[in-house]
Amino acid sequence: MQGETLRVELLEAEAGSEIKLDNVLMLGDGEGVKVGDEVKGATVTAKVVGHGRADKVRIVKFRRRKHHRKQMGHRQHYTEIEITGIAGK
C-alpha cells in the first residue's frame, strides 16, 4: 500500500534517496489481481528512511549429560523503506 513503511534486507542506498523496485510479483487494483513470476510493466518506487539492526536472536546448543553448551547471537541488518508510488499496466 502506498505510504506504508517496510523493513527489507539491507540495501546499498543512502538514507533519503529514492529507489525503484521493478521485480514485482503481484499487482492488484479494484477490478482484479495480476500474479506471475514478474508482472511486466509494474514498478514500485520507495524512499529509504534509514538503516538499522533487528533485535538479537539467541541460539543455544546443548548436549545433555556432556557438560557441553554453546551460545551464539545474531542481529540482522535491515533497511527501512516507505512506499511512495505503485505503477503498473
C-alpha positions in Angstrom: 0.0 0.0 0.0 1.2 3.5 -0.7 2.5 5.3 2.3 3.4 2.0 4.2 6.7 1.6 5.9 8.5 -1.8 5.5 11.7 -3.4 6.7 13.6 -5.2 4.0 17.1 -6.8 3.8 20.0 -4.3 3.8 20.1 -2.3 0.5 23.1 -0.3 -0.7 21.3 3.0 -0.7 21.7 6.2 1.3 19.0 7.4 3.7 16.7 9.8 2.0 17.3 8.5 -1.5 14.7 7.2 -3.9 14.8 3.6 -5.1 12.9 1.8 -7.8 11.8 -1.8 -7.4 10.9 -3.4 -10.7 10.8 -7.1 -9.8 7.0 -7.0 -8.8 5.4 -10.4 -8.2 1.8 -9.4 -7.6 -0.2 -6.3 -8.6 -3.8 -5.7 -7.6 -6.3 -3.0 -8.4 -10.1 -2.6 -7.8 -11.0 -4.9 -10.6 -8.5 -7.8 -10.5 -5.2 -9.2 -9.5 -2.2 -9.9 -11.7 0.2 -12.6 -10.5 3.3 -14.0 -12.1 7.0 -14.7 -12.0 7.3 -11.0 -12.7 4.5 -8.7 -13.6 5.5 -6.8 -16.8 5.4 -3.1 -16.6 4.9 -2.9 -12.9 7.2 -0.8 -10.7 7.2 0.3 -7.1 9.1 3.5 -6.0 10.2 3.9 -2.4 12.1 6.3 -0.2 14.9 5.0 2.0 14.0 6.1 5.6 17.1 4.6 7.2 19.2 1.6 8.2 19.2 -0.4 11.4 19.7 -3.7 13.1 17.0 -6.0 14.3 16.6 -7.4 17.8 19.2 -10.1 18.8 18.2 -13.7 18.2 19.7 -16.1 20.7 20.9 -19.5 19.6 21.6 -22.1 22.3 23.0 -25.6 21.5 23.0 -28.1 24.4 24.1 -31.7 24.8 22.7 -33.4 27.8 25.0 -35.1 30.3 28.1 -34.0 28.4 28.8 -30.6 30.1 28.5 -29.0 26.6 26.7 -25.8 26.0 27.2 -23.3 23.2 25.5 -19.8 22.9 25.5 -17.6 19.9 23.7 -14.4 18.9 22.8 -12.7 15.7 21.5 -9.3 14.7 20.2 -8.9 11.1 20.9 -5.6 9.3 17.9 -4.1 7.6 16.8 -1.1 5.5 13.5 0.7 6.3 11.7 2.0 3.2 8.5 4.0 2.7 6.4 3.2 -0.4 5.8 6.4 -2.4 4.2 5.0 -5.6 2.9 1.9 -7.3 2.6 1.9 -11.1 1.5 -0.9 -13.4 -0.4 -1.7 -16.5 
